[in-house]
Amino acid sequence: MLNRLLIIQKLFVILFASSIVLSCSSKKEKQEEEEKMPIREIDTTTVLLKINNTLFTLPSPYQATYSIKNGDIEFNKSLLNPPGNVSNYTTNFQQAINLGIYGTDLGYLNVYDQIPDVISYFTVIKKLSQELGIQNALQVDIIDKIENNIDNQDSLLHYLTGTYRQFDSYLKSNNRKDIGVLIITGGWIESIYILSNNAVNSKNRQLINRLGEQKHPLDNLIEILSPFYYKSKEFSVLIDDLVDLAYEFDGIIFSYSYSDSEVQEDKQHTLVNSQSNVIISEYHLETIANKISSIRNKIIY
């Protein structure tokens, strides 16, 4: 069942990158042919964005979730944004950034096999998509398709991977780039909020390292948001808060250890073995976690 839920989760990895609705044929023959199509494995490690002809990379919001689960850390529902809060979001800014937050929450639920809550969060995401007027990018009947194809991995992936480029195309063609950026930002903030809370409470070295690695993605996020600084007070407050958070990340020190390189003659390349480690005091770690929590609380309430 966990594998099936992870498939559902992949929709939202792609959603943060922005993207495509598959046009399904009404003909039964074509539908059956589509269901048999081989599907490539989806890479959930990074999201590659092209904004104003500049490429940016951000970690998938699910990297943090995988790290937490792999650290044998128990599921903590209190870290999630309750579905009931959705009625509080009345502006496009609130709806878009919380769409990103709920998407990350859904991924967290999926990884921990929290089946009853998956439907609730899926419904909230659909509601926000409709209120933003982007429901065409998140196919209206996608939930039915997922339920009908839950036992058919290839067919399900075929529907879900269809959300990639059309979502991005829709937002750009309608001059709504700000909505896509806010969805991405919400996803990043929520994943780092969940990660930092678990890092502080568990003192797990892998989680601390993963948190420290967010310095460069945070710089990218600020650069992506910067063109919208004067669009509204909501944008300017968000960007100022993220810049303040970036100053805290500047205080993190990285140490690197190297071991002998491995020459792989059959593949004709050399594998360089290295390992990075984050040097951060407990006080500094808690300061970063508190600032992330403050930013996130301004968004969800």
C-alpha positions as YAML, in Angstrom:
chain: A
units: angstrom
residues:
- id: 1
  name: MET
  ca: [0.00, 0.00, 0.00]
- id: 2
  name: LEU
  ca: [2.89, 2.36, 0.73]
- id: 3
  name: ASN
  ca: [4.10, 2.03, -2.87]
- id: 4
  name: ARG
  ca: [0.67, 2.98, -4.12]
- id: 5
  name: LEU
  ca: [0.55, 6.04, -1.92]
- id: 6
  name: LEU
  ca: [4.01, 7.10, -3.07]
- id: 7
  name: ILE
  ca: [2.69, 7.06, -6.61]
- id: 8
  name: ILE
  ca: [-0.03, 9.53, -5.59]
- id: 9
  name: GLN
  ca: [2.63, 11.67, -3.93]
- id: 10
  name: LYS
  ca: [4.54, 12.03, -7.19]
- id: 11
  name: LEU
  ca: [1.73, 14.17, -8.57]
- id: 12
  name: PHE
  ca: [2.62, 16.90, -6.14]
- id: 13
  name: VAL
  ca: [6.36, 16.72, -6.72]
- id: 14
  name: ILE
  ca: [5.50, 17.59, -10.28]
- id: 15
  name: LEU
  ca: [2.87, 20.11, -9.22]
- id: 16
  name: PHE
  ca: [5.55, 22.22, -7.43]
- id: 17
  name: ALA
  ca: [7.68, 22.23, -10.53]
- id: 18
  name: SER
  ca: [4.52, 23.31, -12.42]
- id: 19
  name: SER
  ca: [2.61, 21.47, -15.07]
- id: 20
  name: ILE
  ca: [0.49, 19.22, -17.66]
- id: 21
  name: VAL
  ca: [-2.90, 17.68, -17.91]
- id: 22
  name: LEU
  ca: [-3.12, 14.61, -20.04]
- id: 23
  name: SER
  ca: [-5.86, 14.60, -22.67]
- id: 24
  name: CYS
  ca: [-7.46, 11.18, -22.37]
- id: 25
  name: SER
  ca: [-9.13, 9.69, -25.41]
- id: 26
  name: SER
  ca: [-12.78, 8.81, -25.21]
- id: 27
  name: LYS
  ca: [-12.11, 5.77, -27.33]
- id: 28
  name: LYS
  ca: [-11.74, 2.61, -25.32]
- id: 29
  name: GLU
  ca: [-9.07, 1.22, -27.66]
- id: 30
  name: LYS
  ca: [-6.81, 4.23, -27.23]
- id: 31
  name: GLN
  ca: [-7.33, 4.27, -23.47]
- id: 32
  name: GLU
  ca: [-6.30, 0.64, -23.21]
- id: 33
  name: GLU
  ca: [-3.22, 1.37, -25.30]
- id: 34
  name: GLU
  ca: [-2.28, 4.28, -23.04]
- id: 35
  name: GLU
  ca: [-2.61, 2.10, -19.96]
- id: 36
  name: LYS
  ca: [0.00, -0.26, -21.37]
- id: 37
  name: MET
  ca: [2.51, 2.49, -22.15]
- id: 38
  name: PRO
  ca: [5.86, 2.09, -20.36]
- id: 39
  name: ILE
  ca: [6.41, 4.80, -17.78]
- id: 40
  name: ARG
  ca: [9.75, 6.29, -16.83]
- id: 41
  name: GLU
  ca: [10.65, 6.53, -13.17]
- id: 42
  name: ILE
  ca: [10.03, 10.03, -11.83]
- id: 43
  name: ASP
  ca: [12.99, 11.78, -10.22]
- id: 44
  name: THR
  ca: [11.87, 13.33, -6.93]
- id: 45
  name: THR
  ca: [15.28, 14.63, -5.85]
- id: 46
  name: THR
  ca: [15.20, 18.11, -7.40]
- id: 47
  name: VAL
  ca: [12.86, 20.51, -9.13]
- id: 48
  name: LEU
  ca: [14.32, 22.41, -12.10]
- id: 49
  name: LEU
  ca: [12.68, 25.76, -12.82]
- id: 50
  name: LYS
  ca: [13.18, 28.15, -15.73]
- id: 51
  name: ILE
  ca: [12.21, 31.70, -14.87]
- id: 52
  name: ASN
  ca: [13.06, 34.63, -17.15]
- id: 53
  name: ASN
  ca: [15.49, 32.40, -19.06]
- id: 54
  name: THR
  ca: [17.38, 31.55, -15.86]
- id: 55
  name: LEU
  ca: [17.48, 28.01, -14.46]
- id: 56
  name: PHE
  ca: [17.01, 27.40, -10.75]
- id: 57
  name: THR
  ca: [17.11, 24.16, -8.80]
- id: 58
  name: LEU
  ca: [15.19, 23.46, -5.62]
- id: 59
  name: PRO
  ca: [15.02, 20.25, -3.61]
- id: 60
  name: SER
  ca: [11.86, 18.26, -3.98]
- id: 61
  name: PRO
  ca: [9.66, 18.92, -0.93]
- id: 62
  name: TYR
  ca: [9.70, 15.16, -0.42]
- id: 63
  name: GLN
  ca: [13.44, 14.89, 0.19]
- id: 64
  name: ALA
  ca: [12.87, 15.96, 3.77]
- id: 65
  name: THR
  ca: [10.02, 13.48, 4.22]
- id: 66
  name: TYR
  ca: [12.13, 10.57, 3.00]
- id: 67
  name: SER
  ca: [14.98, 11.59, 5.31]
- id: 68
  name: ILE
  ca: [12.63, 11.72, 8.30]
- id: 69
  name: LYS
  ca: [11.08, 8.34, 7.54]
- id: 70
  name: ASN
  ca: [14.49, 6.77, 6.93]
- id: 71
  name: GLY
  ca: [15.58, 8.03, 10.35]
- id: 72
  name: ASP
  ca: [12.90, 5.84, 11.97]
- id: 73
  name: ILE
  ca: [11.16, 8.93, 13.34]
- id: 74
  name: GLU
  ca: [7.49, 8.55, 14.23]
- id: 75
  name: PHE
  ca: [4.74, 10.29, 12.29]
- id: 76
  name: ASN
  ca: [3.59, 13.55, 13.88]
- id: 77
  name: LYS
  ca: [0.24, 14.80, 12.59]
- id: 78
  name: SER
  ca: [0.44, 17.96, 14.72]
- id: 79
  name: LEU
  ca: [3.09, 19.31, 12.33]
- id: 80
  name: LEU
  ca: [0.59, 19.49, 9.45]
- id: 81
  name: ASN
  ca: [-1.69, 22.34, 8.43]
- id: 82
  name: PRO
  ca: [-5.22, 21.16, 9.39]
- id: 83
  name: PRO
  ca: [-7.61, 20.85, 6.41]
- id: 84
  name: GLY
  ca: [-10.14, 22.97, 8.30]
- id: 85
  name: ASN
  ca: [-7.91, 26.03, 7.89]
- id: 86
  name: VAL
  ca: [-8.64, 26.15, 4.17]
- id: 87
  name: SER
  ca: [-11.72, 28.31, 4.73]
- id: 88
  name: ASN
  ca: [-9.45, 31.06, 6.11]
- id: 89
  name: TYR
  ca: [-7.63, 31.53, 2.80]
- id: 90
  name: THR
  ca: [-9.50, 34.13, 0.76]
- id: 91
  name: THR
  ca: [-6.78, 35.88, -1.29]
- id: 92
  name: ASN
  ca: [-4.87, 34.40, -4.22]
- id: 93
  name: PHE
  ca: [-1.66, 34.78, -2.23]
- id: 94
  name: GLN
  ca: [-3.02, 32.77, 0.71]
- id: 95
  name: GLN
  ca: [-4.59, 30.14, -1.51]
- id: 96
  name: ALA
  ca: [-1.51, 29.60, -3.69]
- id: 97
  name: ILE
  ca: [1.09, 29.40, -0.95]
- id: 98
  name: ASN
  ca: [-1.12, 27.12, 1.16]
- id: 99
  name: LEU
  ca: [-1.74, 24.92, -1.87]
- id: 100
  name: GLY
  ca: [2.00, 24.30, -1.76]
- id: 101
  name: ILE
  ca: [1.89, 23.65, 1.96]
- id: 102
  name: TYR
  ca: [-0.96, 21.14, 1.70]
- id: 103
  name: GLY
  ca: [0.83, 19.39, -1.16]
- id: 104
  name: THR
  ca: [3.87, 18.78, 1.04]
- id: 105
  name: ASP
  ca: [1.61, 17.64, 3.89]
- id: 106
  name: LEU
  ca: [0.00, 15.14, 1.55]
- id: 107
  name: GLY
  ca: [3.42, 13.73, 0.70]
- id: 108
  name: TYR
  ca: [4.22, 13.38, 4.40]
- id: 109
  name: LEU
  ca: [0.93, 11.54, 4.96]
- id: 110
  name: ASN
  ca: [1.60, 9.26, 2.00]
- id: 111
  name: VAL
  ca: [5.06, 8.22, 3.13]
- id: 112
  name: TYR
  ca: [3.69, 7.34, 6.57]
- id: 113
  name: ASP
  ca: [0.74, 5.43, 5.10]
- id: 114
  name: GLN
  ca: [-1.92, 7.67, 6.69]
- id: 115
  name: ILE
  ca: [-4.65, 6.59, 4.28]
- id: 116
  name: PRO
  ca: [-7.74, 8.27, 5.86]
- id: 117
  name: ASP
  ca: [-6.13, 11.71, 5.84]
- id: 118
  name: VAL
  ca: [-4.90, 11.40, 2.25]
- id: 119
  name: ILE
  ca: [-8.44, 11.89, 0.90]
- id: 120
  name: SER
  ca: [-9.02, 14.94, 3.12]
- id: 121
  name: TYR
  ca: [-5.87, 16.67, 1.94]
- id: 122
  name: PHE
  ca: [-6.52, 15.72, -1.66]
- id: 123
  name: THR
  ca: [-9.95, 17.36, -1.38]
- id: 124
  name: VAL
  ca: [-8.45, 20.54, 0.09]
- id: 125
  name: ILE
  ca: [-5.92, 20.76, -2.73]
- id: 126
  name: LYS
  ca: [-8.68, 20.38, -5.31]
- id: 127
  name: LYS
  ca: [-10.71, 23.12, -3.57]
- id: 128
  name: LEU
  ca: [-7.80, 25.57, -3.58]
- id: 129
  name: SER
  ca: [-7.06, 24.79, -7.23]
- id: 130
  name: GLN
  ca: [-10.67, 25.60, -8.11]
- id: 131
  name: GLU
  ca: [-10.65, 28.85, -6.13]
- id: 132
  name: LEU
  ca: [-7.45, 29.90, -7.88]
- id: 133
  name: GLY
  ca: [-9.03, 29.08, -11.22]
- id: 134
  name: ILE
  ca: [-6.34, 26.54, -12.09]
- id: 135
  name: GLN
  ca: [-8.45, 23.42, -11.77]
- id: 136
  name: ASN
  ca: [-7.84, 22.65, -15.43]
- id: 137
  name: ALA
  ca: [-4.19, 22.08, -14.53]
- id: 138
  name: LEU
  ca: [-5.19, 19.65, -11.79]
- id: 139
  name: GLN
  ca: [-7.64, 17.58, -13.79]
- id: 140
  name: VAL
  ca: [-11.13, 17.86, -12.29]
- id: 141
  name: ASP
  ca: [-11.66, 14.11, -12.28]
- id: 142
  name: ILE
  ca: [-8.09, 13.23, -11.24]
- id: 143
  name: ILE
  ca: [-9.28, 11.79, -7.91]
- id: 144
  name: ASP
  ca: [-11.63, 9.43, -9.74]
- id: 145
  name: LYS
  ca: [-8.80, 8.39, -12.04]
- id: 146
  name: ILE
  ca: [-6.53, 7.68, -9.09]
- id: 147
  name: GLU
  ca: [-9.20, 5.62, -7.33]
- id: 148
  name: ASN
  ca: [-10.04, 3.69, -10.51]
- id: 149
  name: ASN
  ca: [-6.40, 2.93, -11.28]
- id: 150
  name: ILE
  ca: [-5.01, 2.38, -7.79]
- id: 151
  name: ASP
  ca: [-4.18, -1.23, -8.67]
- id: 152
  name: ASN
  ca: [-2.59, -0.36, -12.01]
- id: 153
  name: GLN
  ca: [0.73, 1.34, -11.34]
- id: 154
  name: ASP
  ca: [1.63, 2.09, -14.96]
- id: 155
  name: SER
  ca: [-1.79, 3.50, -15.80]
- id: 156
  name: LEU
  ca: [-1.84, 5.61, -12.64]
- id: 157
  name: LEU
  ca: [1.60, 7.04, -13.37]
- id: 158
  name: HIS
  ca: [0.44, 7.80, -16.89]
- id: 159
  name: TYR
  ca: [-2.33, 10.05, -15.54]
- id: 160
  name: LEU
  ca: [-0.24, 11.67, -12.82]
- id: 161
  name: THR
  ca: [2.84, 12.49, -14.89]
- id: 162
  name: GLY
  ca: [0.47, 14.30, -17.24]
- id: 163
  name: THR
  ca: [0.25, 17.28, -14.89]
- id: 164
  name: TYR
  ca: [3.72, 18.68, -15.64]
- id: 165
  name: ARG
  ca: [4.02, 21.22, -18.45]
- id: 166
  name: GLN
  ca: [0.40, 22.23, -18.97]
- id: 167
  name: PHE
  ca: [0.16, 23.64, -15.43]
- id: 168
  name: ASP
  ca: [3.26, 25.76, -16.07]
- id: 169
  name: SER
  ca: [2.04, 26.71, -19.53]
- id: 170
  name: TYR
  ca: [-1.38, 27.71, -18.20]
- id: 171
  name: LEU
  ca: [0.04, 30.01, -15.51]
- id: 172
  name: LYS
  ca: [2.54, 31.63, -17.88]
- id: 173
  name: SER
  ca: [0.09, 32.13, -20.73]
- id: 174
  name: ASN
  ca: [-2.35, 33.77, -18.34]
- id: 175
  name: ASN
  ca: [0.34, 35.99, -16.81]
- id: 176
  name: ARG
  ca: [0.06, 34.25, -13.43]
- id: 177
  name: LYS
  ca: [3.68, 33.34, -12.77]
- id: 178
  name: ASP
  ca: [3.29, 34.62, -9.23]
- id: 179
  name: ILE
  ca: [0.84, 31.81, -8.46]
- id: 180
  name: GLY
  ca: [3.29, 29.12, -9.56]
- id: 181
  name: VAL
  ca: [6.12, 30.70, -7.54]
- id: 182
  name: LEU
  ca: [3.94, 30.84, -4.43]
- id: 183
  name: ILE
  ca: [2.98, 27.16, -4.75]
- id: 184
  name: ILE
  ca: [6.66, 26.24, -4.94]
- id: 185
  name: THR
  ca: [7.49, 28.52, -1.99]
- id: 186
  name: GLY
  ca: [4.75, 27.01, 0.19]
- id: 187
  name: GLY
  ca: [5.99, 23.51, -0.57]
- id: 188
  name: TRP
  ca: [9.57, 24.41, 0.36]
- id: 189
  name: ILE
  ca: [8.60, 26.21, 3.57]
- id: 190
  name: GLU
  ca: [6.42, 23.35, 4.80]
- id: 191
  name: SER
  ca: [9.02, 20.69, 4.04]
- id: 192
  name: ILE
  ca: [11.71, 22.67, 5.89]
- id: 193
  name: TYR
  ca: [9.33, 23.34, 8.78]
- id: 194
  name: ILE
  ca: [8.67, 19.61, 9.21]
- id: 195
  name: LEU
  ca: [12.37, 18.84, 8.74]
- id: 196
  name: SER
  ca: [13.62, 21.43, 11.25]
- id: 197
  name: ASN
  ca: [11.15, 20.36, 13.94]
- id: 198
  name: ASN
  ca: [12.27, 16.77, 13.63]
- id: 199
  name: ALA
  ca: [15.95, 17.77, 13.51]
- id: 200
  name: VAL
  ca: [15.65, 19.74, 16.76]
- id: 201
  name: ASN
  ca: [13.71, 17.03, 18.59]
- id: 202
  name: SER
  ca: [15.68, 14.01, 17.41]
- id: 203
  name: LYS
  ca: [19.19, 15.51, 17.01]
- id: 204
  name: ASN
  ca: [19.44, 13.13, 14.07]
- id: 205
  name: ARG
  ca: [22.66, 13.90, 12.18]
- id: 206
  name: GLN
  ca: [21.17, 13.11, 8.76]
- id: 207
  name: LEU
  ca: [18.31, 15.54, 9.34]
- id: 208
  name: ILE
  ca: [20.65, 18.27, 10.58]
- id: 209
  name: ASN
  ca: [22.80, 17.85, 7.48]
- id: 210
  name: ARG
  ca: [19.72, 17.94, 5.27]
- id: 211
  name: LEU
  ca: [18.59, 21.16, 6.94]
- id: 212
  name: GLY
  ca: [22.01, 22.74, 6.49]
- id: 213
  name: GLU
  ca: [21.91, 21.93, 2.78]
- id: 214
  name: GLN
  ca: [18.97, 24.33, 2.35]
- id: 215
  name: LYS
  ca: [21.17, 27.45, 2.23]
- id: 216
  name: HIS
  ca: [21.61, 27.45, -1.55]
- id: 217
  name: PRO
  ca: [17.98, 26.49, -2.32]
- id: 218
  name: LEU
  ca: [16.85, 29.31, -0.02]
- id: 219
  name: ASP
  ca: [18.98, 31.79, -1.98]
- id: 220
  name: ASN
  ca: [17.39, 30.50, -5.20]
- id: 221
  name: LEU
  ca: [13.92, 30.85, -3.72]
- id: 222
  name: ILE
  ca: [14.56, 34.47, -2.71]
- id: 223
  name: GLU
  ca: [15.80, 35.27, -6.22]
- id: 224
  name: ILE
  ca: [12.73, 33.68, -7.79]
- id: 225
  name: LEU
  ca: [10.41, 35.68, -5.49]
- id: 226
  name: SER
  ca: [12.25, 39.01, -5.79]
- id: 227
  name: PRO
  ca: [10.52, 40.26, -8.98]
- id: 228
  name: PHE
  ca: [7.23, 40.23, -7.04]
- id: 229
  name: TYR
  ca: [8.52, 42.21, -4.04]
- id: 230
  name: TYR
  ca: [6.36, 45.27, -4.77]
- id: 231
  name: LYS
  ca: [3.34, 43.31, -5.99]
- id: 232
  name: SER
  ca: [1.77, 43.33, -2.53]
- id: 233
  name: LYS
  ca: [2.59, 43.71, 1.15]
- id: 234
  name: GLU
  ca: [2.17, 39.95, 1.52]
- id: 235
  name: PHE
  ca: [4.98, 39.36, -0.95]
- id: 236
  name: SER
  ca: [7.31, 41.96, 0.62]
- id: 237
  name: VAL
  ca: [6.80, 40.55, 4.14]
- id: 238
  name: LEU
  ca: [7.41, 37.00, 2.93]
- id: 239
  name: ILE
  ca: [10.60, 37.93, 1.07]
- id: 240
  name: ASP
  ca: [11.94, 40.01, 3.98]
- id: 241
  name: ASP
  ca: [11.34, 37.07, 6.32]
- id: 242
  name: LEU
  ca: [13.15, 34.67, 4.00]
- id: 243
  name: VAL
  ca: [16.10, 37.08, 3.69]
- id: 244
  name: ASP
  ca: [16.27, 37.23, 7.48]
- id: 245
  name: LEU
  ca: [16.27, 33.43, 7.57]
- id: 246
  name: ALA
  ca: [19.07, 33.36, 4.98]
- id: 247
  name: TYR
  ca: [21.28, 35.36, 7.35]
- id: 248
  name: GLU
  ca: [20.93, 32.55, 9.89]
- id: 249
  name: PHE
  ca: [21.93, 29.97, 7.27]
- id: 250
  name: ASP
  ca: [25.06, 32.01, 6.55]
- id: 251
  name: GLY
  ca: [26.30, 31.00, 10.00]
- id: 252
  name: ILE
  ca: [26.31, 27.28, 9.17]
- id: 253
  name: ILE
  ca: [29.74, 25.74, 8.57]
- id: 254
  name: PHE
  ca: [30.29, 22.74, 6.32]
- id: 255
  name: SER
  ca: [33.13, 20.28, 6.76]
- id: 256
  name: TYR
  ca: [34.11, 17.83, 4.04]
- id: 257
  name: SER
  ca: [35.96, 14.55, 4.25]
- id: 258
  name: TYR
  ca: [37.41, 12.78, 1.25]
- id: 259
  name: SER
  ca: [38.52, 9.21, 0.69]
- id: 260
  name: ASP
  ca: [40.42, 7.63, -2.16]
- id: 261
  name: SER
  ca: [38.80, 7.99, -5.56]
- id: 262
  name: GLU
  ca: [37.47, 4.85, -7.17]
- id: 263
  name: VAL
  ca: [38.38, 4.24, -10.79]
- id: 264
  name: GLN
  ca: [35.64, 2.32, -12.62]
- id: 265
  name: GLU
  ca: [37.36, 1.19, -15.78]
- id: 266
  name: ASP
  ca: [34.34, -0.60, -17.19]
- id: 267
  name: LYS
  ca: [32.36, 2.65, -17.10]
- id: 268
  name: GLN
  ca: [35.42, 4.78, -17.98]
- id: 269
  name: HIS
  ca: [34.99, 7.26, -15.18]
- id: 270
  name: THR
  ca: [36.33, 8.04, -11.72]
- id: 271
  name: LEU
  ca: [34.07, 8.15, -8.68]
- id: 272
  name: VAL
  ca: [35.12, 10.81, -6.17]
- id: 273
  name: ASN
  ca: [34.14, 9.79, -2.64]
- id: 274
  name: SER
  ca: [33.31, 12.62, -0.28]
- id: 275
  name: GLN
  ca: [31.05, 13.28, 2.68]
- id: 276
  name: SER
  ca: [29.78, 16.61, 4.00]
- id: 277
  name: ASN
  ca: [28.87, 17.40, 7.57]
- id: 278
  name: VAL
  ca: [27.08, 20.42, 9.02]
- id: 279
  name: ILE
  ca: [28.69, 22.17, 11.98]
- id: 280
  name: ILE
  ca: [25.97, 24.00, 13.90]
- id: 281
  name: SER
  ca: [25.37, 24.68, 17.57]
- id: 282
  name: GLU
  ca: [22.18, 23.52, 19.27]
- id: 283
  name: TYR
  ca: [21.26, 27.16, 19.87]
- id: 284
  name: HIS
  ca: [21.75, 28.02, 16.19]
- id: 285
  name: LEU
  ca: [19.72, 24.99, 15.12]
- id: 286
  name: GLU
  ca: [16.83, 26.02, 17.36]
- id: 287
  name: THR
  ca: [17.05, 29.62, 16.12]
- id: 288
  name: ILE
  ca: [16.67, 28.49, 12.52]
- id: 289
  name: ALA
  ca: [13.79, 26.17, 13.44]
- id: 290
  name: ASN
  ca: [12.02, 28.98, 15.34]
- id: 291
  name: LYS
  ca: [12.36, 31.41, 12.43]
- id: 292
  name: ILE
  ca: [11.04, 28.87, 9.96]
- id: 293
  name: SER
  ca: [8.12, 28.17, 12.30]
- id: 294
  name: SER
  ca: [7.39, 31.91, 12.55]
- id: 295
  name: ILE
  ca: [7.34, 32.31, 8.76]
- id: 296
  name: ARG
  ca: [5.12, 29.28, 8.35]
- id: 297
  name: ASN
  ca: [2.68, 30.39, 11.07]
- id: 298
  name: LYS
  ca: [2.14, 33.72, 9.32]
- id: 299
  name: ILE
  ca: [1.12, 31.78, 6.23]
- id: 300
  name: ILE
  ca: [-1.29, 29.20, 7.64]
- id: 301
  name: TYR
  ca: [-3.21, 31.44, 10.09]
...
